[in-house]
Amino acid sequence: MRRSFRALGTLAIGLAIATTAHARGDAERGKKLYMDNCLQCHDTGIHTRPDIIIFSKKALRKRVEFCDANAGSNFSAQDLTDVTEWLNSEFYKYDD
């Protein structure tokens, strides 16, 4: 019985780590998606302009979703997470 609880605990920890890594996104993949899809409308200079309109990671995600809808990129939820992760790590530096 005790072994079952240990195994279950180990599994839970592993799932928590995997879920956290997935939730954060893959910045390198996000960069590629951005370069392949977003440069049609603007260059990366938009993220360093003085009249910034993004003030949190949540707002950044909303903006990525807005741009995806307007550009018709049809990003998946994972694509949106990955692009948001790259933009945040490269330009915005907001905490989760």
DSSP file (Angstrom, degrees, kcal/mol; ACC not computed):
  #  RESIDUE AA STRUCTURE BP1 BP2  ACC     N-H-->O    O-->H-N    N-H-->O    O-->H-N    TCO  KAPPA ALPHA  PHI   PSI    X-CA   Y-CA   Z-CA
    1    1 A M     >        0   0    0      0, 0.0     4,-1.7     0, 0.0     5,-0.1   0.000 360.0 360.0 360.0 -42.9    0.0    0.0    0.0
    2    2 A R  H  >  +     0   0    0      1,-0.2     4,-2.0     2,-0.2     5,-0.2   0.882 360.0  53.7 -64.1 -38.0    2.8    2.4    0.9
    3    3 A R  H  > S+     0   0    0      1,-0.2     4,-2.8     2,-0.2    -1,-0.2   0.874 104.5  55.8 -63.1 -37.1    4.5    1.7   -2.4
    4    4 A S  H  > S+     0   0    0      1,-0.2     4,-2.5     2,-0.2    -1,-0.2   0.910 107.7  48.2 -62.0 -42.3    1.3    2.6   -4.2
    5    5 A F  H  X S+     0   0    0     -4,-1.7     4,-2.5     2,-0.2    -1,-0.2   0.891 112.1  49.0 -66.5 -38.7    1.2    6.0   -2.5
    6    6 A R  H  X S+     0   0    0     -4,-2.0     4,-2.8     2,-0.2    -2,-0.2   0.928 112.4  47.8 -64.4 -45.0    4.9    6.7   -3.3
    7    7 A A  H  X S+     0   0    0     -4,-2.8     4,-2.5     1,-0.2    -2,-0.2   0.920 113.1  48.5 -62.6 -42.7    4.3    5.7   -6.9
    8    8 A L  H  X S+     0   0    0     -4,-2.5     4,-2.4    -5,-0.2    -2,-0.2   0.899 111.9  49.6 -63.6 -41.3    1.2    7.9   -7.1
    9    9 A G  H  X S+     0   0    0     -4,-2.5     4,-2.2     2,-0.2    -2,-0.2   0.908 111.1  49.0 -63.8 -42.5    3.2   10.8   -5.5
   10   10 A T  H  X S+     0   0    0     -4,-2.8     4,-2.4     2,-0.2    -2,-0.2   0.909 111.8  49.4 -63.4 -42.6    6.0   10.4   -8.0
   11   11 A L  H  X S+     0   0    0     -4,-2.5     4,-2.6     2,-0.2    -2,-0.2   0.914 110.0  51.0 -62.4 -43.6    3.6   10.4  -10.8
   12   12 A A  H  X S+     0   0    0     -4,-2.4     4,-2.3     2,-0.2    -2,-0.2   0.904 110.5  48.6 -62.2 -42.4    1.8   13.5   -9.5
   13   13 A I  H  X S+     0   0    0     -4,-2.2     4,-2.3     2,-0.2    -1,-0.2   0.924 111.6  50.1 -64.1 -44.0    5.2   15.4   -9.2
   14   14 A G  H  X S+     0   0    0     -4,-2.4     4,-2.4     1,-0.2    -2,-0.2   0.905 111.4  48.2 -61.2 -42.3    6.1   14.3  -12.8
   15   15 A L  H  X S+     0   0    0     -4,-2.6     4,-2.8     2,-0.2    -1,-0.2   0.885 109.7  52.8 -65.7 -38.6    2.8   15.5  -14.1
   16   16 A A  H  X S+     0   0    0     -4,-2.3     4,-2.2     2,-0.2    -2,-0.2   0.912 111.0  46.7 -63.4 -42.2    3.1   18.8  -12.3
   17   17 A I  H  X S+     0   0    0     -4,-2.3     4,-2.3     2,-0.2    -2,-0.2   0.926 114.1  47.4 -65.3 -44.9    6.5   19.4  -13.8
   18   18 A A  H  X S+     0   0    0     -4,-2.4     4,-2.3     1,-0.2    -2,-0.2   0.900 112.3  49.8 -64.1 -40.9    5.3   18.4  -17.3
   19   19 A T  H  X S+     0   0    0     -4,-2.8     4,-2.7     2,-0.2    -1,-0.2   0.902 110.7  49.8 -65.6 -41.3    2.3   20.7  -17.0
   20   20 A T  H  X S+     0   0    0     -4,-2.2     4,-1.8     2,-0.2    -2,-0.2   0.921 111.7  47.9 -63.5 -44.1    4.3   23.6  -15.9
   21   21 A A  H  X S+     0   0    0     -4,-2.3     4,-1.2     1,-0.2    -2,-0.2   0.907 114.1  47.1 -63.2 -40.9    6.8   23.2  -18.7
   22   22 A H  H  < S+     0   0    0     -4,-2.3     3,-0.2     1,-0.2    -2,-0.2   0.907 110.0  52.9 -66.6 -42.0    3.9   22.9  -21.2
   23   23 A A  H  < S+     0   0    0     -4,-2.7    -1,-0.2     1,-0.2    -2,-0.2   0.830 106.3  53.9 -64.5 -32.7    2.1   26.0  -19.8
   24   24 A R  H  < S-     0   0    0     -4,-1.8    -1,-0.2    -5,-0.2    -2,-0.2   0.846 104.3-143.6 -71.8 -33.3    5.2   28.1  -20.1
   25   25 A G     <  -     0   0    0     -4,-1.2     2,-0.7    -3,-0.2    -1,-0.1  -0.147  19.6 -73.9  92.8 169.2    5.6   27.3  -23.8
   26   26 A D     >  -     0   0    0     52,-0.3     4,-2.6     1,-0.2    60,-0.2  -0.896  37.2-167.0-108.3 101.5    8.5   26.7  -26.1
   27   27 A A  H  > S+     0   0    0     -2,-0.7     4,-2.4     1,-0.2    -1,-0.2   0.866  86.6  53.0 -61.2 -39.3   10.2   30.1  -26.8
   28   28 A E  H  > S+     0   0    0      2,-0.2     4,-1.8     1,-0.2    -1,-0.2   0.909 111.8  45.5 -64.7 -41.0   12.3   28.8  -29.6
   29   29 A R  H  > S+     0   0    0      1,-0.2     4,-2.5     2,-0.2    -2,-0.2   0.901 111.7  53.7 -65.9 -40.4    9.2   27.4  -31.4
   30   30 A G  H  X S+     0   0    0     -4,-2.6     4,-2.6    52,-0.3    -2,-0.2   0.874 105.4  53.6 -61.1 -38.4    7.4   30.6  -30.6
   31   31 A K  H  X S+     0   0    0     -4,-2.4     4,-2.9     2,-0.2    -1,-0.2   0.926 109.3  48.0 -62.5 -44.8   10.2   32.6  -32.3
   32   32 A K  H  X S+     0   0    0     -4,-1.8     4,-2.3     2,-0.2    -2,-0.2   0.925 112.0  49.1 -62.6 -44.5    9.9   30.5  -35.4
   33   33 A L  H  X S+     0   0    0     -4,-2.5     4,-1.7     2,-0.2     5,-0.4   0.915 112.9  48.5 -59.9 -42.9    6.1   30.9  -35.5
   34   34 A Y  H  X>S+     0   0    0     -4,-2.6     4,-2.5     1,-0.2     5,-1.0   0.943 112.4  47.3 -62.1 -49.0    6.5   34.7  -35.0
   35   35 A M  H  <5S+     0   0    0     -4,-2.9    -1,-0.2     1,-0.2    -2,-0.2   0.855 116.3  45.0 -62.8 -35.3    9.2   35.0  -37.8
   36   36 A D  H  <5S+     0   0    0     -4,-2.3    -1,-0.2    -5,-0.2    -2,-0.2   0.734 131.4  15.6 -80.4 -23.3    7.1   32.9  -40.2
   37   37 A N  H  <5S+     0   0    0     -4,-1.7     3,-0.5    -3,-0.3    -3,-0.2   0.735 119.5  50.0-122.8 -34.2    3.7   34.6  -39.5
   38   38 A C  T >X5S+     0   0    0     -4,-2.5     4,-1.6    -5,-0.4     3,-1.5   0.741  91.5  72.3 -90.8 -23.6    3.9   37.9  -37.7
   39   39 A L  T 34<S+     0   0    0     -5,-1.0    -1,-0.2     1,-0.3    -4,-0.1   0.606  81.1  77.7 -70.1  -8.9    6.5   39.8  -39.8
   40   40 A Q  T 34 S+     0   0    0     -3,-0.5    -1,-0.3     1,-0.2    -2,-0.1   0.847 109.0  26.3 -63.1 -33.4    3.9   40.1  -42.5
   41   41 A C  T <4 S-     0   0    0     -3,-1.5     2,-0.3     1,-0.3    -2,-0.2   0.763 133.4  -6.9-102.6 -31.9    2.3   42.9  -40.6
   42   42 A H     <  -     0   0    0     -4,-1.6    -1,-0.3     3,-0.0     2,-0.1  -0.989  60.8-117.8-160.3 159.9    5.1   44.4  -38.4
   43   43 A D    >   -     0   0    0     -2,-0.3     3,-1.4    -3,-0.1     4,-0.2  -0.394  46.7 -91.7 -94.3-179.0    8.7   43.9  -37.4
   44   44 A T  G >  S+     0   0    0      1,-0.3     3,-1.9     2,-0.1     4,-0.2   0.631 110.8  85.6 -71.2 -12.1   10.0   43.3  -33.9
   45   45 A G  G >  S+     0   0    0      1,-0.3     3,-1.5     2,-0.2     4,-0.3   0.740  73.8  73.5 -59.8 -22.3   10.4   47.0  -33.3
   46   46 A I  G X  S+     0   0    0     -3,-1.4     3,-0.5     1,-0.3    -1,-0.3   0.773  91.1  57.6 -61.9 -24.8    6.8   47.2  -32.3
   47   47 A H  G <  S+     0   0    0     -3,-1.9    -1,-0.3     1,-0.2    -2,-0.2   0.533 109.5  42.3 -86.2  -6.1    7.7   45.5  -29.1
   48   48 A T  G <  S+     0   0    0     -3,-1.5    -1,-0.2    -4,-0.2    -2,-0.2   0.215  81.8 129.8-121.5  13.0   10.2   48.2  -28.1
   49   49 A R    <   -     0   0    0     -3,-0.5     3,-0.3    -4,-0.3    -3,-0.0  -0.312  65.2-122.0 -68.2 154.0    8.3   51.3  -29.0
   50   50 A P  S    S+     0   0    0      0, 0.0     2,-1.2     0, 0.0    -1,-0.1   0.793 104.5  65.1 -70.4 -27.3    8.0   54.0  -26.4
   51   51 A D  S    S-     0   0    0      2,-0.0    -2,-0.1     0, 0.0    -3,-0.0  -0.427  80.1-174.3 -94.2  61.4    4.2   54.1  -26.3
   52   52 A I        -     0   0    0     -2,-1.2    -5,-0.1    -3,-0.3     3,-0.0  -0.214  19.7-176.9 -58.8 140.7    3.9   50.5  -25.0
   53   53 A I        +     0   0    0      1,-0.0     2,-0.5     6,-0.0    -1,-0.1   0.369  60.2  83.7-119.5   0.5    0.4   49.1  -24.7
   54   54 A I        +     0   0    0      1,-0.1     3,-0.1    -7,-0.1    -2,-0.0  -0.931  42.0 164.0-110.4 122.3    1.2   45.8  -23.1
   55   55 A F        +     0   0    0     -2,-0.5     2,-0.3     1,-0.1    -1,-0.1   0.302  61.5  24.7-123.3   8.1    1.6   45.8  -19.3
   56   56 A S  S  > S-     0   0    0      1,-0.1     4,-2.1    38,-0.1    -1,-0.1  -0.979  76.9-108.8-161.7 163.5    1.3   42.1  -18.3
   57   57 A K  H  > S+     0   0    0     38,-0.5     4,-2.4    -2,-0.3     5,-0.1   0.858 120.2  55.1 -66.2 -34.0    1.9   38.6  -19.6
   58   58 A K  H  > S+     0   0    0      2,-0.2     4,-2.1     1,-0.2    -1,-0.2   0.914 108.7  47.2 -63.5 -43.1   -1.9   38.1  -19.7
   59   59 A A  H  > S+     0   0    0      2,-0.2     4,-2.1     1,-0.2    -2,-0.2   0.867 109.6  54.5 -66.3 -35.8   -2.3   41.3  -21.8
   60   60 A L  H  X S+     0   0    0     -4,-2.1     4,-2.4     2,-0.2    -2,-0.2   0.929 107.6  49.6 -62.5 -45.2    0.5   40.1  -24.1
   61   61 A R  H  X S+     0   0    0     -4,-2.4     4,-2.5     1,-0.2    -2,-0.2   0.916 109.9  51.3 -59.8 -43.8   -1.3   36.8  -24.6
   62   62 A K  H  X S+     0   0    0     -4,-2.1     4,-2.4     1,-0.2    -1,-0.2   0.887 110.1  49.7 -60.6 -38.8   -4.5   38.7  -25.4
   63   63 A R  H  X S+     0   0    0     -4,-2.1     4,-2.8     2,-0.2    -1,-0.2   0.896 109.0  51.0 -68.9 -39.7   -2.6   40.8  -27.9
   64   64 A V  H  X S+     0   0    0     -4,-2.4     4,-2.5     2,-0.2    -2,-0.2   0.914 111.5  48.9 -61.9 -42.1   -1.1   37.7  -29.6
   65   65 A E  H  X S+     0   0    0     -4,-2.5     4,-2.3     2,-0.2    -2,-0.2   0.912 111.2  50.2 -62.5 -42.8   -4.7   36.2  -29.8
   66   66 A F  H  X S+     0   0    0     -4,-2.4     4,-2.3     2,-0.2    -2,-0.2   0.927 112.8  45.6 -60.7 -47.0   -5.9   39.5  -31.3
   67   67 A C  H  X S+     0   0    0     -4,-2.8     4,-2.6     1,-0.2     5,-0.2   0.893 110.8  53.5 -65.4 -39.6   -3.2   39.6  -33.9
   68   68 A D  H  X>S+     0   0    0     -4,-2.5     5,-1.5    -5,-0.2     4,-1.4   0.926 110.5  47.1 -60.2 -45.3   -3.7   35.9  -34.8
   69   69 A A  H  <5S+     0   0    0     -4,-2.3    -2,-0.2     1,-0.2    -1,-0.2   0.911 114.8  45.9 -64.2 -42.7   -7.4   36.5  -35.4
   70   70 A N  H  <5S+     0   0    0     -4,-2.3    -1,-0.2     1,-0.2    -2,-0.2   0.851 117.1  43.2 -70.6 -34.2   -6.7   39.6  -37.5
   71   71 A A  H  <5S-     0   0    0     -4,-2.6    -1,-0.2    -5,-0.2    -2,-0.2   0.643 103.3-130.4 -85.1 -14.8   -4.0   37.9  -39.6
   72   72 A G  T  <5 +     0   0    0     -4,-1.4    -3,-0.2    -5,-0.2    -4,-0.1   0.832  56.7 146.7  69.3  32.0   -5.9   34.7  -39.9
   73   73 A S      < -     0   0    0     -5,-1.5    -4,-0.1    -6,-0.2    -5,-0.1   0.737  46.4-146.0 -72.4 -22.7   -2.9   32.7  -38.8
   74   74 A N        -     0   0    0     -6,-0.5    -5,-0.1     1,-0.2     2,-0.1   0.896  25.0-172.8  55.7  44.5   -5.1   30.1  -37.1
   75   75 A F        -     0   0    0    -10,-0.1    -1,-0.2     1,-0.1     2,-0.1  -0.377  19.2-125.6 -64.0 144.0   -2.6   29.4  -34.3
   76   76 A S     >  -     0   0    0      1,-0.1     4,-2.5    -2,-0.1     5,-0.2  -0.331  32.2 -98.5 -77.2 170.9   -3.4   26.6  -32.0
   77   77 A A  H  > S+     0   0    0      1,-0.2     4,-2.1     2,-0.2     5,-0.1   0.897 128.5  50.3 -58.6 -39.8   -3.6   27.2  -28.2
   78   78 A Q  H  > S+     0   0    0      2,-0.2     4,-2.7     1,-0.2   -52,-0.3   0.891 108.0  52.6 -66.8 -39.1    0.0   25.8  -28.0
   79   79 A D  H  > S+     0   0    0      2,-0.2     4,-2.7     1,-0.2     5,-0.2   0.927 109.5  49.2 -59.9 -45.0    1.1   28.1  -30.8
   80   80 A L  H  X S+     0   0    0     -4,-2.5     4,-2.3     1,-0.2    -2,-0.2   0.899 112.1  48.7 -61.9 -41.0   -0.3   31.1  -29.0
   81   81 A T  H  X S+     0   0    0     -4,-2.1     4,-2.5     2,-0.2    -2,-0.2   0.916 112.3  48.4 -63.9 -43.8    1.4   30.0  -25.8
   82   82 A D  H  X S+     0   0    0     -4,-2.7     4,-2.3     2,-0.2   -52,-0.3   0.915 112.8  46.4 -66.6 -43.5    4.8   29.5  -27.6
   83   83 A V  H  X S+     0   0    0     -4,-2.7     4,-2.8     2,-0.2     5,-0.2   0.927 113.5  49.7 -64.2 -44.3    4.6   32.9  -29.3
   84   84 A T  H  X S+     0   0    0     -4,-2.3     4,-2.6    -5,-0.2     5,-0.2   0.911 110.1  51.4 -59.9 -42.5    3.7   34.6  -26.1
   85   85 A E  H  X S+     0   0    0     -4,-2.5     4,-2.5     2,-0.2    -1,-0.2   0.918 111.7  46.3 -62.2 -44.2    6.5   32.9  -24.3
   86   86 A W  H  X S+     0   0    0     -4,-2.3     4,-2.5     2,-0.2     5,-0.3   0.950 113.6  47.7 -65.4 -48.0    9.1   34.0  -26.9
   87   87 A L  H  X>S+     0   0    0     -4,-2.8     4,-2.9     1,-0.2     5,-1.4   0.914 114.3  47.5 -59.4 -42.2    7.8   37.6  -26.9
   88   88 A N  I  <>S+     0   0    0     -4,-2.6     5,-3.2    -5,-0.2    -1,-0.2   0.917 114.9  44.6 -66.0 -42.5    7.8   37.7  -23.2
   89   89 A S  I  <5S+     0   0    0     -4,-2.5    -1,-0.2    -5,-0.2    -2,-0.2   0.836 121.7  39.0 -71.4 -30.6   11.3   36.2  -22.8
   90   90 A E  I  <5S+     0   0    0     -4,-2.5    -2,-0.2    -5,-0.2    -3,-0.2   0.864 136.4   0.5 -86.8 -38.8   12.7   38.4  -25.6
   91   91 A F  I  <5S+     0   0    0     -4,-2.9    -3,-0.2    -5,-0.3    -2,-0.1   0.787 126.3  38.5-121.5 -45.5   11.1   41.8  -25.0
   92   92 A Y  I   < -     0   0    0     -5,-1.4    -4,-0.2     2,-0.1    -3,-0.2   0.888  64.3-162.1 -92.3 -41.8    8.6   42.1  -22.1
   93   93 A K      < +     0   0    0     -5,-3.2     2,-0.2    -6,-0.2    -4,-0.1   0.826  27.3 163.2  63.5  36.0   10.1   40.1  -19.2
   94   94 A Y        -     0   0    0     -6,-0.1    -1,-0.2     1,-0.1     2,-0.1  -0.602  38.4-118.0 -82.5 146.8    6.8   39.9  -17.2
   95   95 A D              0   0    0     -2,-0.2   -38,-0.5     1,-0.1    -1,-0.1  -0.414 360.0 360.0 -74.0 159.0    6.5   37.4  -14.4
   96   96 A D              0   0    0     -2,-0.1    -1,-0.1   -39,-0.1    -2,-0.0   0.504 360.0 360.0 -65.3 360.0    3.8   34.7  -14.8
